[in-house]
Amino acid sequence: MRNRLLETGKTARKSRTSHAQVVDELGRAIVAGTYPVGSILPGDADLAQRFKVSRTVLRETMKTLAAKGMIVAKARVGTRVTEKNLWNMFDSEIIAWHFDSGVTEEFLLQLYDIRLAFEPFAAGLAAERASKDDIEHLRALATEMAALGHTSESLALADLHFHLAIADASHNPFMRTLGSLIEAALVGMFRISTPPSQNGFSNIADTHMRIVEAIVAGDVDGARKAMEIVIIDGRDHVRDAYAAITKASA
């Protein structure tokens, strides 16, 4: 996983190919509403001139965006931006573009809905299937969360590594595909919240270690419940942070 949401955007974009750069710019423009749902994109000649790329690069760009469900080309009509319910919201780039355009409380809470639907079950599978190496790795990652000197970003990264390791320990490859959703939810929570020492994140190592302990004990229900508590706690932080923002702006 590239951890794109945790990267510095400028650094990440410098090394991209022309195709990737055009995909990124058009994708972000669509998500931001510059090209709203139902609108027709400018013609190939206009886009090729704007981005200073060949028609071949532009065609590949359109194929990529179409594969993400964001556009559809129709003869004698043009390339239309599709309804959002057709977009592949599991796609890490689409999620990143939402963050680029300003992530909303609704968007983050929807991410937590999906996490609640899948991650507790993954923790239960880990309680059934985790190897000794899996457990040692999870314990080390939970302990790392208690290290002193964490910034919001470094703690988000440590948290991400733990949750991805749970997905791995479930030994179900489909669970690992949720990585971009988990990352987005965690990054969003830590970005909008105050530093860990001030907002209750200081107990994050304890709550995550409870998941590990349940996995060690082979307690499927306990692992699921411990994971639910962690995710619900994160969701509550999102709600509290947005409530504080609303109050401050009133």
DACOR-V645893 format. One record per residue. N is the residue number from 1. RES is the residue in one letter. PHI is phi in whole degrees, 0 to 359 (NA if undefined). PSI is psi in degrees with one decimal (NA if undefined). Layout:
# DACOR-V645893
n=[N N]
res=[RES RES]
phi=[PHI PHI]
psi=[PSI PSI]
This chain:
# DACOR-V645893
n=[1 2 3 4 5 6 7 8 9 10 11 12 13 14 15 16 17 18 19 20 21 22 23 24 25 26 27 28 29 30 31 32 33 34 35 36 37 38 39 40 41 42 43 44 45 46 47 48 49 50 51 52 53 54 55 56 57 58 59 60 61 62 63 64 65 66 67 68 69 70 71 72 73 74 75 76 77 78 79 80 81 82 83 84 85 86 87 88 89 90 91 92 93 94 95 96 97 98 99 100 101 102 103 104 105 106 107 108 109 110 111 112 113 114 115 116 117 118 119 120 121 122 123 124 125 126 127 128 129 130 131 132 133 134 135 136 137 138 139 140 141 142 143 144 145 146 147 148 149 150 151 152 153 154 155 156 157 158 159 160 161 162 163 164 165 166 167 168 169 170 171 172 173 174 175 176 177 178 179 180 181 182 183 184 185 186 187 188 189 190 191 192 193 194 195 196 197 198 199 200 201 202 203 204 205 206 207 208 209 210 211 212 213 214 215 216 217 218 219 220 221 222 223 224 225 226 227 228 229 230 231 232 233 234 235 236 237 238 239 240 241 242 243 244 245 246 247 248 249 250]
res=[M R N R L L E T G K T A R K S R T S H A Q V V D E L G R A I V A G T Y P V G S I L P G D A D L A Q R F K V S R T V L R E T M K T L A A K G M I V A K A R V G T R V T E K N L W N M F D S E I I A W H F D S G V T E E F L L Q L Y D I R L A F E P F A A G L A A E R A S K D D I E H L R A L A T E M A A L G H T S E S L A L A D L H F H L A I A D A S H N P F M R T L G S L I E A A L V G M F R I S T P P S Q N G F S N I A D T H M R I V E A I V A G D V D G A R K A M E I V I I D G R D H V R D A Y A A I T K A S A]
phi=[NA 273 52 301 292 262 274 277 306 299 295 295 278 297 268 282 287 302 301 296 295 291 303 296 292 292 299 296 294 292 297 287 91 301 245 290 305 91 281 259 292 304 294 303 297 294 291 298 289 297 268 57 231 282 298 297 299 296 298 294 299 296 297 294 293 294 295 278 83 270 219 216 262 229 301 64 243 121 260 256 284 278 296 297 290 264 287 279 284 272 284 296 290 298 296 298 293 296 292 299 270 104 290 259 300 302 298 295 294 295 298 291 302 293 299 295 287 245 293 300 295 298 296 296 297 298 297 273 240 299 275 299 296 301 293 299 294 297 296 295 291 295 295 300 295 272 298 284 85 295 267 302 290 292 289 299 293 297 296 301 301 296 291 292 291 298 300 295 290 288 55 234 299 293 296 293 289 278 306 293 289 298 300 298 297 292 298 299 296 290 290 268 260 285 306 309 292 254 235 93 289 297 267 297 295 295 293 284 293 295 296 298 298 293 295 301 282 68 271 298 296 295 294 298 295 298 292 302 298 298 290 297 298 296 299 295 297 298 298 297 295 290 296 294 296 296 296 292 271 287]
psi=[141.8 -12.2 45.6 -37.5 -18.3 -0.9 162.5 121.2 -46.0 -42.6 -41.2 -35.7 -21.2 -35.7 4.0 153.0 167.7 -42.4 -49.0 -37.7 -41.7 -41.2 -44.8 -46.9 -44.6 -40.6 -45.5 -37.4 -37.3 -47.4 -38.4 -12.5 5.0 -39.4 92.8 164.9 132.3 -13.0 160.3 128.8 155.3 157.8 165.6 -41.8 -42.8 -43.6 -40.2 -38.9 -40.3 -45.3 -3.9 48.7 165.9 164.7 -32.8 -46.8 -42.0 -41.0 -41.9 -35.9 -46.0 -36.1 -40.5 -46.4 -34.9 -38.7 -27.2 -4.2 11.4 -22.0 159.5 134.6 135.9 135.9 137.0 7.6 -50.0 -167.8 116.6 142.2 126.4 168.3 147.2 -26.7 -7.2 -10.2 146.3 93.7 -1.6 -5.1 126.3 -32.9 -40.7 -40.2 -44.5 -37.6 -32.2 -38.8 -38.1 -35.6 -1.7 94.4 141.1 163.9 -43.0 -43.6 -46.1 -41.5 -32.8 -36.7 -40.1 -31.6 -46.8 -39.5 -41.7 -29.1 -29.2 -43.8 -39.0 -38.2 -38.8 -39.9 -38.5 -40.6 -38.9 -36.5 -28.0 -32.5 -12.7 137.6 173.2 -39.8 -40.7 -46.0 -42.7 -39.9 -44.2 -41.1 -41.1 -39.8 -39.5 -39.1 -37.5 -30.2 -21.8 -3.2 146.1 154.2 10.7 140.0 170.9 -39.3 -43.7 -33.8 -37.4 -40.1 -42.2 -40.9 -43.2 -47.2 -38.4 -48.5 -33.7 -33.6 -34.0 -44.5 -41.5 -41.0 -15.9 -17.9 37.4 109.0 -23.7 -30.7 -33.2 -23.2 -9.9 1.8 -43.6 -32.8 -41.8 -45.4 -46.2 -43.7 -43.3 -46.1 -42.3 -43.3 -47.2 -31.2 -36.4 -6.7 163.8 168.4 148.7 -39.2 -14.6 -13.3 15.8 -1.0 -10.1 -19.7 10.0 -35.7 -39.9 -45.9 -34.5 -32.1 -28.5 -33.5 -44.8 -43.8 -39.4 -37.9 -43.0 -40.2 -5.0 23.6 94.2 -50.1 -39.2 -39.9 -41.9 -46.2 -42.4 -38.6 -40.3 -42.2 -43.2 -45.3 -42.2 -37.0 -43.2 -42.2 -39.5 -36.8 -39.3 -48.1 -44.4 -40.6 -43.5 -33.1 -39.7 -38.4 -43.7 -41.9 -41.3 -30.6 -7.6 NA]
